[in-house]
């Protein structure tokens, strides 16, 4: 392979990074302190995405022939150049030390993995089994943490009752809000103390915010029709995005500075000038929404799932609908893939002919499947859907199919050395 061909992936990845980081920001936000490490309400999301952004660059630079140390220096220089441009030239972007460190960390992980993938893949049976069990434990932990995060969380501070708020994070809503209440307790426009009855009802999954409004034009992005919240915390949001009704409620995701998922009912809002009544409720098993207008009533339950971890890491707002179960299936497939891959690699070694060794190699994948059955039951969620189970099976099958090819590629240099070539 020519040097140009080996360098092409790095050039493609650099182009993608430039597109993602050097475009002007679309929403003016409060300036982030330069020396902050985990910054803002989505600080953890930023850290994870910054690491993930430079992982492919580390892989590509090592593939192009750089040592992993040279690749780290190149990633550091690239990130420094981007942060300098964001600080001095690019509007709506904040340059921080956190971005520089996490970008470099992502590049270092990618470069080290590419430089050492052969011995990792060609590892002994016991090492592969340990790796498989470790990835299985990580997958189970992520699913259990997702279930824990999808629980209500209450702020201790005073919040604002907001009627069609004119806030920079929302597109202004052109309709008119007539009434806003929670469990028939009117919510005025202004600073409020959340009544104890509402707090108790919310933690018991009994709080029902309800609004009556005259619909406006369909907004291009999320508009807040009614909201209880402030700059740093939000209890409820009832809004619109296009013709979708959007509902968001405070969850434990805020404790870890992750994105709080929201749910939507597609086509629930019609054209401008209609009288609409909407109510929503955070339940133990999901978001329930009901929208009534002259043409009829639409009611939906968007269920909770232990596969919703992906929705907590998004860099943008994405109200979930029923078809997003496909993304949950992809997420589950990605969780089980490394576990199944190292289990398959363990079965390929010369010492895996015994029945005990084969049984142990299947155990980690079986434990992930058991977790997908048990964790939703323990969390009082609906059982995993057939599509989500399909994602697990597809991820495991893909890993099992790929393992022999990776094993041959990992052993190829040593085989060539034995043949004297």
C-alpha positions as CSV (number, residue, x, y, z in Angstrom):
1,X,0.0,0.0,0.0
2,X,1.4,3.4,-1.0
3,X,2.1,6.2,1.6
4,X,-0.7,8.3,0.0
5,X,-3.2,5.5,0.4
6,X,-2.2,5.0,4.1
7,X,-2.5,8.7,4.7
8,X,-5.9,9.1,3.1
9,X,-8.0,8.0,6.2
10,X,-6.1,10.6,8.3
11,X,-7.0,13.4,5.8
12,X,-10.6,12.3,5.7
13,X,-10.8,12.3,9.5
14,X,-9.2,15.7,9.8
15,X,-11.7,17.1,7.3
16,X,-14.5,15.7,9.4
17,X,-13.1,17.2,12.6
18,X,-12.7,20.6,10.9
19,X,-16.3,20.5,9.8
20,X,-17.5,19.6,13.3
21,X,-15.4,22.2,15.2
22,X,-14.7,25.2,13.0
23,X,-18.2,26.1,12.0
24,X,-19.8,29.1,13.9
25,X,-22.0,28.3,16.8
26,X,-25.8,28.5,16.1
27,X,-26.9,29.6,19.6
28,X,-25.2,32.2,21.7
29,X,-24.4,30.7,25.1
30,X,-22.7,31.9,28.2
31,X,-19.0,31.9,27.8
32,X,-17.4,28.8,29.3
33,X,-14.3,29.5,31.6
34,X,-11.2,28.6,29.7
35,X,-9.7,26.5,32.6
36,X,-12.9,24.6,33.4
37,X,-12.5,20.8,33.1
38,X,-16.1,19.6,33.2
39,X,-18.1,22.6,32.2
40,X,-21.8,23.5,32.2
41,X,-24.9,21.4,32.5
42,X,-23.7,19.0,29.7
43,X,-20.1,18.9,30.9
44,X,-19.9,15.1,30.9
45,X,-21.3,14.9,27.4
46,X,-18.7,17.3,26.2
47,X,-15.9,15.3,27.7
48,X,-17.1,12.0,26.3
49,X,-17.7,13.5,22.8
50,X,-14.4,15.3,22.7
51,X,-12.6,12.0,23.5
52,X,-14.6,10.2,20.9
53,X,-14.0,12.9,18.3
54,X,-10.3,12.3,18.2
55,X,-10.3,8.5,18.6
56,X,-10.4,8.0,14.8
57,X,-7.7,10.5,14.2
58,X,-5.4,8.6,16.5
59,X,-6.2,5.3,14.7
60,X,-5.7,7.0,11.3
61,X,-2.3,8.6,12.2
62,X,-1.0,5.2,13.5
63,X,-2.3,3.5,10.4
64,X,-0.4,6.1,8.3
65,X,2.8,4.9,9.9
66,X,3.3,7.3,12.8
67,X,4.4,5.9,16.2
68,X,1.8,6.2,18.8
69,X,3.9,8.9,20.5
70,X,4.1,10.9,17.3
71,X,0.4,10.5,16.8
72,X,-0.3,11.9,20.3
73,X,1.9,15.0,19.6
74,X,0.0,15.5,16.3
75,X,-3.4,15.2,18.0
76,X,-2.2,17.7,20.6
77,X,-1.1,20.2,17.9
78,X,-4.3,19.7,16.0
79,X,-6.5,20.4,19.0
80,X,-4.4,23.4,20.0
81,X,-4.8,24.9,16.5
82,X,-8.6,24.3,16.7
83,X,-8.9,25.8,20.2
84,X,-6.9,28.9,19.1
85,X,-9.2,29.4,16.1
86,X,-12.3,29.0,18.3
87,X,-10.8,31.5,20.7
88,X,-9.8,34.2,18.2
89,X,-11.8,33.7,15.0
90,X,-14.8,31.4,15.2
91,X,-18.0,33.1,16.5
92,X,-20.2,31.3,19.0
93,X,-17.4,28.8,20.1
94,X,-15.6,28.6,23.4
95,X,-12.0,27.4,23.7
96,X,-11.2,25.5,26.9
97,X,-8.4,23.5,28.5
98,X,-10.8,20.6,28.9
99,X,-11.3,20.4,25.1
100,X,-7.5,20.3,24.6
101,X,-6.9,17.6,27.2
102,X,-9.8,15.4,26.2
103,X,-9.1,15.6,22.4
104,X,-5.5,14.6,23.1
105,X,-6.6,11.8,25.3
106,X,-8.9,10.5,22.6
107,X,-6.1,10.6,20.0
108,X,-3.8,8.8,22.4
109,X,-6.3,6.0,23.0
110,X,-6.9,5.6,19.3
111,X,-3.2,5.6,18.4
112,X,-2.2,3.2,21.2
113,X,-5.0,0.8,20.2
114,X,-4.0,0.8,16.6
115,X,-0.3,0.3,17.5
116,X,-1.0,-2.7,19.8
117,X,-4.1,-4.3,18.2
118,X,-2.2,-7.4,17.0
119,X,-1.0,-8.6,20.5
120,X,-4.4,-7.7,21.9
121,X,-6.3,-9.8,19.4
122,X,-3.7,-12.6,19.5
123,X,-3.8,-12.8,23.2
124,X,-4.0,-16.2,25.1
125,X,-7.4,-17.9,25.8
126,X,-7.4,-16.8,29.5
127,X,-6.6,-13.2,28.6
128,X,-9.4,-13.1,26.0
129,X,-11.9,-14.6,28.4
130,X,-11.0,-12.0,31.0
131,X,-11.4,-9.2,28.4
132,X,-14.8,-10.6,27.4
133,X,-15.9,-10.7,31.0
134,X,-14.7,-7.2,31.6
135,X,-16.7,-5.9,28.6
136,X,-19.7,-7.8,29.8
137,X,-19.5,-6.2,33.2
138,X,-19.2,-2.8,31.6
139,X,-22.3,-3.4,29.4
140,X,-24.3,-4.5,32.5
141,X,-23.1,-1.5,34.4
142,X,-24.1,0.9,31.6
143,X,-27.6,-0.7,31.4
144,X,-28.1,-0.6,35.2
145,X,-26.9,3.0,35.3
146,X,-29.3,4.0,32.5
147,X,-32.2,2.6,34.5
148,X,-31.0,4.5,37.6
149,X,-30.7,7.8,35.6
150,X,-34.2,7.5,34.3
151,X,-35.6,8.4,37.6
152,X,-37.1,11.8,38.7
153,X,-34.9,14.4,40.4
154,X,-36.1,17.5,42.2
155,X,-34.3,20.8,42.4
156,X,-34.1,22.5,45.8
157,X,-34.0,26.0,44.5
158,X,-36.8,28.4,43.5
159,X,-37.7,28.2,39.9
160,X,-39.5,30.3,37.4
161,X,-43.0,29.6,36.0
162,X,-42.5,30.5,32.3
163,X,-45.1,31.1,29.7
164,X,-43.8,30.9,26.1
165,X,-40.3,32.0,27.4
166,X,-38.1,34.1,25.2
167,X,-34.9,32.3,25.9
168,X,-31.9,31.9,23.7
169,X,-32.0,28.1,23.9
170,X,-35.6,28.0,22.5
171,X,-37.1,29.2,19.3
172,X,-39.8,31.7,20.2
173,X,-43.3,30.2,20.1
174,X,-45.9,32.2,18.1
175,X,-48.9,30.8,19.8
176,X,-50.7,32.1,23.0
177,X,-50.7,30.2,26.3
178,X,-54.0,30.5,28.2
179,X,-53.6,28.3,31.3
180,X,-50.7,26.4,32.9
181,X,-51.2,24.1,35.9
182,X,-49.7,21.1,37.7
183,X,-52.3,18.8,39.3
184,X,-54.8,21.7,39.0
185,X,-52.4,24.0,40.9
186,X,-52.0,27.2,38.7
187,X,-48.5,28.0,37.8
188,X,-48.1,31.8,37.4
189,X,-45.5,33.6,35.3
190,X,-42.7,34.5,37.7
191,X,-40.5,33.1,40.5
192,X,-42.3,30.3,42.4
193,X,-41.7,27.9,45.2
194,X,-42.7,24.5,44.1
195,X,-45.5,23.3,46.5
196,X,-44.7,20.3,48.6
197,X,-47.7,18.6,47.2
198,X,-46.3,18.9,43.7
199,X,-42.8,17.7,44.9
200,X,-44.4,14.6,46.5
201,X,-46.5,13.9,43.5
202,X,-43.6,14.2,41.2
203,X,-41.5,11.7,43.1
204,X,-44.5,9.3,43.1
205,X,-45.0,9.7,39.4
206,X,-48.3,11.5,40.0
207,X,-47.5,15.0,38.8
208,X,-49.5,16.0,35.7
209,X,-48.6,19.4,34.1
210,X,-51.5,20.6,31.8
211,X,-51.7,23.5,29.4
212,X,-54.3,25.1,27.2
213,X,-53.1,27.3,24.3
214,X,-53.8,28.7,20.9
215,X,-51.4,27.0,18.6
216,X,-48.8,28.9,16.6
217,X,-46.8,28.2,13.5
218,X,-44.7,25.1,13.5
219,X,-41.2,26.0,14.9
220,X,-38.1,24.7,13.2
221,X,-36.5,23.7,16.5
222,X,-37.8,23.2,20.0
223,X,-40.1,26.0,21.3
224,X,-41.1,26.1,25.0
225,X,-44.8,26.7,25.4
226,X,-44.7,26.3,29.2
227,X,-41.8,25.6,31.5
228,X,-40.9,25.4,35.1
229,X,-37.2,26.0,35.4
230,X,-34.2,28.3,35.5
231,X,-30.8,28.6,34.0
232,X,-29.4,25.5,35.6
233,X,-32.4,23.3,36.3
234,X,-35.6,22.4,34.7
235,X,-38.6,20.6,36.3
236,X,-40.9,20.5,33.3
237,X,-41.0,21.6,29.7
238,X,-44.0,21.3,27.4
239,X,-43.3,22.5,24.0
240,X,-43.4,22.1,20.2
241,X,-40.9,21.1,17.5
242,X,-42.5,21.2,14.1
243,X,-45.9,19.5,14.5
244,X,-44.6,17.4,17.4
245,X,-45.6,17.9,21.0
246,X,-42.5,17.7,23.2
247,X,-42.3,16.8,26.9
248,X,-39.3,16.9,29.1
249,X,-39.1,16.3,32.9
250,X,-36.2,16.5,35.4
251,X,-34.3,13.2,35.7
252,X,-31.1,12.1,37.5
253,X,-29.1,12.7,34.4
254,X,-28.7,16.2,35.6
255,X,-26.6,15.0,38.5
256,X,-24.0,13.6,36.1
257,X,-24.2,16.5,33.6
258,X,-25.7,14.3,30.9
259,X,-28.4,15.3,28.5
260,X,-31.9,14.7,29.9
261,X,-33.9,12.8,27.3
262,X,-37.3,14.1,26.1
263,X,-40.2,12.5,24.3
264,X,-42.4,13.6,21.5
265,X,-45.7,12.8,19.8
266,X,-45.4,13.1,16.1
267,X,-48.2,15.1,14.3
268,X,-50.0,16.0,17.5
269,X,-50.1,19.7,16.8
270,X,-51.8,21.0,13.7
271,X,-51.7,24.4,12.0
272,X,-51.8,27.8,13.6
273,X,-54.9,29.1,15.4
274,X,-56.2,25.9,16.9
275,X,-57.3,25.5,20.5
276,X,-55.2,22.8,22.0
277,X,-55.1,21.1,25.4
278,X,-52.1,19.1,26.3
279,X,-51.0,17.2,29.4
280,X,-48.1,15.0,30.2
281,X,-46.9,12.7,33.0
282,X,-43.6,11.2,33.9
283,X,-44.4,7.6,34.8
284,X,-42.3,4.8,36.1
285,X,-42.1,3.1,32.7
286,X,-41.9,6.1,30.4
287,X,-43.3,9.5,29.2
288,X,-47.1,9.6,28.8
289,X,-48.6,12.5,26.7
290,X,-52.1,13.4,25.7
291,X,-52.9,16.2,23.2
292,X,-56.5,17.2,22.3
293,X,-57.5,19.6,19.5
294,X,-60.7,20.0,17.4
295,X,-59.8,17.3,15.0
296,X,-59.3,14.6,17.7
297,X,-57.1,13.4,20.6
298,X,-53.7,11.7,20.5
299,X,-52.3,9.8,23.4
300,X,-48.9,8.2,23.5
301,X,-46.5,6.4,25.9
302,X,-42.9,6.6,24.9
303,X,-41.4,3.8,27.1
304,X,-38.2,3.9,29.2
305,X,-35.5,1.4,28.2
306,X,-32.1,0.3,29.6
307,X,-30.9,0.9,26.0
308,X,-31.5,4.7,26.2
309,X,-27.9,5.5,27.2
310,X,-27.2,6.8,23.7
311,X,-29.8,9.6,24.2
312,X,-27.9,10.9,27.2
313,X,-24.8,11.5,25.1
314,X,-26.2,13.5,22.2
315,X,-24.7,16.9,21.4
316,X,-28.2,18.2,20.4
317,X,-31.8,18.0,21.5
318,X,-33.6,15.0,20.1
319,X,-37.1,14.3,21.4
320,X,-37.7,10.6,21.1
321,X,-40.4,8.8,19.3
322,X,-41.4,5.2,18.8
323,X,-39.0,4.7,15.8
324,X,-36.0,5.6,17.9
325,X,-36.0,2.0,19.2
326,X,-33.8,1.3,16.2
327,X,-31.1,3.5,17.6
328,X,-31.5,1.7,20.9
329,X,-30.9,-1.6,19.1
330,X,-27.7,-0.2,17.6
331,X,-26.6,0.9,21.0
332,X,-27.2,-2.6,22.5
333,X,-25.3,-4.2,19.6
334,X,-22.4,-1.9,20.2
335,X,-22.4,-2.8,23.9
336,X,-22.3,-6.5,23.3
337,X,-19.9,-6.4,20.4
338,X,-16.6,-6.3,22.2
339,X,-17.8,-8.8,24.8
340,X,-18.8,-11.3,22.0
341,X,-15.6,-10.5,20.0
342,X,-13.2,-11.5,22.8
343,X,-15.4,-14.5,23.6
344,X,-15.1,-15.7,20.0
345,X,-11.3,-15.0,20.1
346,X,-11.0,-17.2,23.2
347,X,-12.7,-20.1,21.3
348,X,-10.2,-19.8,18.5
349,X,-7.1,-20.6,20.5
350,X,-5.6,-24.1,20.5
351,X,-6.4,-24.7,24.1
352,X,-10.2,-24.1,23.8
353,X,-11.2,-27.6,22.7
354,X,-12.4,-28.5,26.2
355,X,-16.1,-28.1,26.9
356,X,-15.4,-26.1,30.0
357,X,-13.4,-23.5,28.0
358,X,-16.1,-23.2,25.4
359,X,-18.8,-22.7,28.1
360,X,-16.8,-20.0,29.8
361,X,-16.4,-18.1,26.5
362,X,-20.2,-18.0,26.0
363,X,-20.9,-16.9,29.6
364,X,-20.2,-13.2,29.3
365,X,-22.6,-12.8,26.3
366,X,-25.2,-14.8,28.1
367,X,-24.8,-12.5,31.2
368,X,-25.5,-9.4,29.0
369,X,-28.6,-11.1,27.6
370,X,-29.7,-12.0,31.1
371,X,-29.1,-8.4,32.2
372,X,-31.3,-7.2,29.3
373,X,-34.1,-9.3,30.7
374,X,-33.6,-8.8,34.5
375,X,-32.7,-5.0,34.7
376,X,-35.9,-3.8,33.0
377,X,-38.0,-6.0,35.3
378,X,-36.2,-4.7,38.4
379,X,-36.7,-1.1,37.2
380,X,-40.4,-1.7,36.4
381,X,-39.8,-0.9,32.8
382,X,-41.5,-2.7,29.9
383,X,-39.5,-5.7,28.7
384,X,-36.9,-5.2,26.0
385,X,-38.6,-5.0,22.5
386,X,-37.9,-7.6,19.8
387,X,-36.0,-4.9,17.9
388,X,-33.7,-4.4,20.9
389,X,-33.1,-8.1,21.2
390,X,-32.3,-8.2,17.5
391,X,-29.6,-5.6,18.1
392,X,-28.0,-7.8,20.7
393,X,-28.1,-10.8,18.4
394,X,-26.8,-8.9,15.5
395,X,-23.9,-7.4,17.5
396,X,-22.9,-10.8,18.8
397,X,-23.2,-12.4,15.4
398,X,-21.1,-9.7,13.7
399,X,-18.4,-10.1,16.4
400,X,-18.4,-13.9,16.0
401,X,-18.1,-13.6,12.2
402,X,-15.3,-11.0,12.4
403,X,-13.2,-12.8,15.0
404,X,-11.5,-15.4,12.7
405,X,-10.5,-12.8,10.2
406,X,-9.0,-10.5,12.9
407,X,-7.2,-13.5,14.4
408,X,-5.6,-14.4,11.0
409,X,-4.5,-10.8,10.5
410,X,-3.0,-10.6,13.9
411,X,-1.0,-13.8,13.5
412,X,0.1,-13.0,9.9
413,X,3.4,-11.3,10.7
414,X,4.5,-14.1,13.0
415,X,3.5,-16.7,10.3
416,X,5.5,-14.9,7.7
417,X,8.5,-14.8,10.0
418,X,8.3,-18.6,10.6
419,X,8.1,-19.2,6.8
420,X,11.2,-17.0,6.4
421,X,9.4,-14.5,4.2
